[in-house]
Amino acid sequence: MKHVLRTAAALLAINASVQAQTWTYFGMFPQYSQTGNVSKRLNYNAFISSTVDPFHKSTETKYFPTSDLQLYVQPSLHYKLTPNTQLGIGSAHVRHHLFGLYVNENRVWAQAVSSLPLGKGRLTHRLRYEERYPLNLKTKQWSYAQLFRYHVGFTLPLYNPKEQKQGLFVSVSNEAFLCLSGAKNSPVSSKNAFYGENWISGGIGYNFGNQLGKLELGYNYQDLIRNKAGDHRHLHLAQVTWSTNFTLENLGVWLLTPPY
């Protein structure tokens, strides 16, 4: 009986490995983030990113052309509870096509962020609840998904912030995406994968200490699962992030001030 069970388990493992496929992409991940104050405790953020795959590839069954895999646009509001804690709400519009699905998504989310000093750097935790409303552009069918996202990041300045405002810094982060809903017709579903997505990134940047903000260059790795077969999409991306923080009034003063 033991031999039968072992043989059956081996056959199931082989079958799963045969059915599951892994697709690897190499591309770029440019991002821009702008934050400004609405009041002493309330601020806004506008974020936009694009995932670009500049290389086309062909397999035995599929052709993957050069394309913009994902376009992401997100406005949000954030309220500062304490110097180290913020609550936020936001929405996003996403256009993407992975796993052969052409989808437009509307998203709404709420989050809590905690940022605390750790050594000479700063450790940040972000918990986000997210609802997604994807529209399949081929079938014109809407679906629904609920996600819980946990992001942890660490930033270490390579200069003394008490003595200077400008300098190099390094950062690392990881974000896990857990699907809470099991809608059969949704491209994101716990029936396909509960732990369906994970992002790891790291980079080095420069803090300009003025309206130019921060510019960071790094590497972003995304592991995505979107179907019952357990097919993976591995994205190896060159990440470029530009982050600014100003009000329109301060921007006007900075543009009109002579550089001498």
C-alpha positions as CSV (number, residue, x, y, z in Angstrom):
1,M,0.0,0.0,0.0
2,K,2.9,2.4,0.8
3,H,4.4,1.8,-2.6
4,V,1.1,2.6,-4.2
5,L,0.8,5.8,-2.3
6,R,4.3,6.8,-3.1
7,T,3.9,6.1,-6.7
8,A,0.6,8.1,-6.8
9,A,2.3,11.1,-5.1
10,A,5.2,11.0,-7.5
11,L,2.8,10.9,-10.5
12,L,0.9,13.9,-9.1
13,A,4.1,15.8,-8.6
14,I,5.3,15.1,-12.1
15,N,1.9,16.0,-13.6
16,A,1.9,19.3,-11.7
17,S,5.4,20.1,-12.8
18,V,4.4,19.3,-16.4
19,Q,1.3,21.5,-16.3
20,A,2.9,24.4,-14.6
21,Q,4.9,26.7,-16.9
22,T,7.3,29.5,-16.1
23,W,7.7,32.6,-18.3
24,T,10.5,35.0,-17.7
25,Y,10.5,38.7,-18.8
26,F,13.3,41.3,-18.7
27,G,12.3,44.9,-18.8
28,M,12.1,48.4,-17.2
29,F,9.9,49.7,-14.3
30,P,9.9,53.5,-14.4
31,Q,7.9,55.2,-11.5
32,Y,7.1,58.8,-10.5
33,S,5.7,59.9,-7.2
34,Q,4.6,63.4,-6.2
35,T,3.5,64.3,-2.6
36,G,2.2,67.6,-1.4
37,N,0.6,69.1,1.7
38,V,-3.1,69.8,1.8
39,S,-3.0,70.8,5.5
40,K,-0.7,70.3,8.5
41,R,-1.8,66.6,8.9
42,L,-3.3,65.9,5.5
43,N,-1.3,65.3,2.2
44,Y,-1.9,64.0,-1.2
45,N,0.1,61.7,-3.5
46,A,0.0,61.1,-7.2
47,F,1.8,58.0,-8.5
48,I,2.3,56.6,-12.0
49,S,4.3,53.6,-13.2
50,S,4.8,51.5,-16.3
51,T,6.1,48.0,-16.7
52,V,7.8,47.8,-20.1
53,D,9.0,44.6,-21.8
54,P,11.3,45.7,-24.6
55,F,12.1,42.1,-25.8
56,H,9.8,40.0,-27.9
57,K,9.9,36.2,-27.6
58,S,8.4,33.1,-29.2
59,T,7.6,29.7,-27.7
60,E,6.1,26.6,-29.1
61,T,2.6,27.8,-28.4
62,K,2.7,31.5,-27.8
63,Y,4.2,34.7,-29.1
64,F,5.0,37.6,-26.7
65,P,5.5,40.9,-28.5
66,T,7.4,43.9,-27.2
67,S,4.8,45.7,-25.0
68,D,3.8,47.8,-22.1
69,L,2.8,45.0,-19.7
70,Q,1.2,47.3,-17.2
71,L,0.3,51.0,-16.8
72,Y,-0.6,52.1,-13.3
73,V,-2.1,55.5,-12.2
74,Q,-2.9,56.1,-8.5
75,P,-4.1,59.2,-6.6
76,S,-4.4,59.0,-2.8
77,L,-4.9,61.0,0.4
78,H,-2.9,60.4,3.6
79,Y,-3.6,61.5,7.2
80,K,-0.8,61.8,9.7
81,L,-1.9,60.3,13.1
82,T,1.5,60.7,14.7
83,P,5.0,61.6,13.4
84,N,5.5,57.9,12.6
85,T,2.0,56.7,11.6
86,Q,-0.2,57.5,8.7
87,L,-3.6,56.3,7.4
88,G,-4.4,56.5,3.7
89,I,-7.1,55.9,1.2
90,G,-6.8,55.8,-2.6
91,S,-7.9,54.5,-5.9
92,A,-6.0,53.3,-9.0
93,H,-6.6,52.6,-12.7
94,V,-4.6,49.8,-14.1
95,R,-4.2,48.5,-17.7
96,H,-2.3,45.3,-18.2
97,H,-2.0,42.1,-20.1
98,L,-0.3,39.2,-18.5
99,F,-1.0,35.5,-19.0
100,G,-2.8,36.3,-22.2
101,L,-5.4,38.4,-20.4
102,Y,-6.1,42.0,-21.6
103,V,-7.6,43.7,-18.5
104,N,-8.5,47.1,-17.3
105,E,-8.9,47.4,-13.6
106,N,-10.3,49.9,-11.2
107,R,-9.1,49.6,-7.6
108,V,-9.9,51.1,-4.2
109,W,-7.8,50.6,-1.1
110,A,-7.2,51.7,2.5
111,Q,-3.9,51.4,4.3
112,A,-1.9,52.0,7.5
113,V,1.8,52.9,7.4
114,S,4.3,52.8,10.3
115,S,7.8,54.2,10.0
116,L,10.4,53.9,12.8
117,P,14.1,54.5,13.1
118,L,16.3,51.4,13.0
119,G,20.0,52.0,13.5
120,K,21.1,54.8,11.2
121,G,18.2,54.0,8.8
122,R,14.4,53.8,8.8
123,L,12.2,50.7,8.7
124,T,8.7,51.1,7.2
125,H,5.7,48.7,7.4
126,R,2.6,49.1,5.2
127,L,-0.6,47.1,5.5
128,R,-3.1,47.6,2.7
129,Y,-6.6,46.2,2.1
130,E,-7.5,46.4,-1.6
131,E,-10.5,45.7,-3.8
132,R,-10.1,45.2,-7.5
133,Y,-12.7,45.4,-10.3
134,P,-11.1,43.9,-13.4
135,L,-12.8,44.2,-16.8
136,N,-11.7,41.5,-19.3
137,L,-11.4,43.4,-22.6
138,K,-12.0,40.3,-24.7
139,T,-15.2,39.0,-23.0
140,K,-16.3,42.4,-21.7
141,Q,-17.0,40.7,-18.3
142,W,-16.4,42.4,-14.9
143,S,-15.1,40.4,-11.9
144,Y,-14.1,41.2,-8.3
145,A,-11.2,40.4,-6.0
146,Q,-10.1,41.3,-2.5
147,L,-6.4,41.4,-1.5
148,F,-4.3,42.0,1.6
149,R,-0.9,43.4,0.9
150,Y,2.0,43.7,3.3
151,H,5.0,45.8,2.4
152,V,8.2,46.1,4.5
153,G,11.1,48.4,3.5
154,F,14.3,49.7,4.9
155,T,16.1,52.9,3.8
156,L,19.7,53.7,4.9
157,P,21.2,57.2,4.2
158,L,24.9,57.1,3.4
159,Y,25.3,60.6,4.8
160,N,24.5,62.3,8.1
161,P,21.0,63.9,7.7
162,K,21.7,66.0,10.8
163,E,24.5,67.8,9.0
164,Q,23.4,67.8,5.4
165,K,20.3,67.5,3.3
166,Q,21.8,65.9,0.2
167,G,23.5,62.6,-0.3
168,L,23.3,58.9,-1.4
169,F,21.0,56.3,0.2
170,V,20.3,52.6,-0.3
171,S,16.9,50.8,0.1
172,V,15.5,47.3,0.1
173,S,11.9,46.1,0.3
174,N,9.5,43.2,-0.1
175,E,5.8,43.1,-0.7
176,A,3.5,40.1,-0.4
177,F,0.1,39.9,-2.1
178,L,-2.5,37.6,-0.5
179,C,-5.8,37.0,-2.3
180,L,-8.9,36.8,0.1
181,S,-11.6,36.2,-2.5
182,G,-12.3,33.1,-4.6
183,A,-14.3,34.3,-7.6
184,K,-13.9,31.8,-10.4
185,N,-14.1,34.4,-13.2
186,S,-11.5,36.8,-11.7
187,P,-7.9,36.8,-13.0
188,V,-6.9,37.3,-9.4
189,S,-8.5,34.6,-7.2
190,S,-7.6,32.5,-4.1
191,K,-8.8,29.5,-6.1
192,N,-5.9,30.0,-8.4
193,A,-3.3,31.2,-5.8
194,F,-3.8,32.5,-2.3
195,Y,-0.2,33.8,-2.2
196,G,-0.3,34.9,-5.8
197,E,2.3,37.7,-6.0
198,N,5.6,38.8,-4.4
199,W,7.8,41.8,-5.2
200,I,11.4,42.2,-4.1
201,S,13.4,45.3,-4.9
202,G,16.7,47.0,-3.9
203,G,18.5,50.1,-5.2
204,I,20.7,53.1,-4.6
205,G,19.6,56.7,-4.9
206,Y,20.4,60.3,-4.3
207,N,18.5,62.8,-2.2
208,F,18.8,66.2,-3.8
209,G,17.3,67.9,-0.7
210,N,15.2,70.3,-2.8
211,Q,12.3,70.3,-5.2
212,L,14.1,67.7,-7.3
213,G,13.4,65.2,-4.6
214,K,15.0,61.7,-4.8
215,L,16.1,59.7,-7.7
216,E,16.7,56.0,-7.3
217,L,18.0,53.2,-9.6
218,G,17.6,49.6,-8.7
219,Y,16.3,46.1,-9.4
220,N,12.8,44.8,-9.0
221,Y,11.8,41.1,-9.1
222,Q,8.2,40.1,-9.4
223,D,6.8,36.5,-9.1
224,L,3.2,36.3,-10.3
225,I,0.7,33.4,-10.3
226,R,-2.6,33.9,-12.1
227,N,-4.2,30.5,-12.9
228,K,-5.0,27.0,-11.6
229,A,-2.1,25.4,-13.4
230,G,0.3,27.4,-11.2
231,D,1.9,29.1,-14.2
232,H,4.5,31.7,-13.0
233,R,5.5,35.0,-14.6
234,H,9.0,36.0,-13.4
235,L,9.7,39.7,-14.1
236,H,13.3,41.0,-13.8
237,L,13.0,44.7,-14.1
238,A,15.4,47.7,-14.0
239,Q,13.6,50.1,-11.6
240,V,13.9,53.9,-11.9
241,T,12.0,55.9,-9.3
242,W,11.7,59.6,-9.0
243,S,10.0,61.0,-5.9
244,T,9.2,64.6,-5.3
245,N,7.6,66.4,-2.4
246,F,6.4,70.0,-2.9
247,T,3.4,72.3,-2.9
248,L,2.6,74.3,-6.1
249,E,3.4,77.5,-4.2
250,N,6.9,76.3,-3.3
251,L,7.5,75.0,-6.8
252,G,6.7,78.4,-8.3
253,V,9.2,80.1,-5.9
254,W,11.9,77.5,-6.7
255,L,11.4,78.0,-10.5
256,L,11.6,81.8,-10.2
257,T,14.7,81.8,-7.9
258,P,18.0,82.4,-9.7
259,P,20.5,79.6,-9.3
260,Y,23.1,82.0,-7.8
